[in-house]
Amino acid sequence: MKLPIIKPRELIRVLEKKGCILKRQTGSHRIFYYPEKQRIIVVPVHAKEIKKGLLRSIIKELDLSTKEFLNLLKN
């Protein structure tokens, strides 16, 4: 499946639905903690969209398939 172009705010909503906790913000980057897998996920909160390589990397860290990610994004 093809990944959509999304804004950082949309990605943050998906992370929160998945159970990630905002730990801190350093400049324009928000650092989330994913307790289920004990991982740190960094999201750049810029005016631009999230690039597809970074989005794929974050989806992989969350142990989600593209289809599962798209379902979380829609709901």
N, C-alpha and C positions, 0 to 999 in steps of 0.2 A: 504494500500500500504506500501511496505517496504521502509524505508529510506536508501539512499545510504551513503557510507562513503565519507565525503568531507573534503577538507582542509579549513583552516580559510579564505584564499583568496577568495575561491568560495562563502563562506557564506557572506563575505563582499560585493561581487558583487551583490548578491541577495538583501541584505539590502539596498544598494544604489539604485537599481532598484525600490524598494518598497518606496523610499523616505526618508530613514533614513539619518541623517546628523552626520558626525564624529564631536564630541564635543572636545574630548581630548584623549590622550593616557597616561596611567599610567603603566610604565614598559612594560610588554608584553601583556597588555590588552587594547583593543580599546573600548572606550565608545561612543555609538551612541545614538542619540535622535530621536525618532519616533514621529514627530509632529502630525500625524493624531490621534493617541491615547494618546499622551503626556506621552510616556514611555521611560525609559532608557534601553538600551540593551547592555550588556557587552559581548565582543567577545575575548576569549583568542587567541592570535596570537603566537602559539608555532609551533615547527616543526612537531608535531603530528597532527593527524586528530581530528576533532570535535567529541566528544562522542555523542552517540545517544540520551541520556537523555537530554543533554544540547541542542542539535539540536531540539528535540521535544518541549522543553521549549521555545526556541526562536520562533519557528513556531507558537506556541500558543500565545505568546505575540504580534506577527504580525497579529493575527486573520486570519491565512491562513489555508487551508486544506493541507494535504500532497500532493495532486494532484496539487494544485495551486503552492505550493512551488517547486515541480519538474518541472513545466512548466517554472517558472521564472529561475530556475537553468539551464535549457536547452537553453533558448533564450539569 
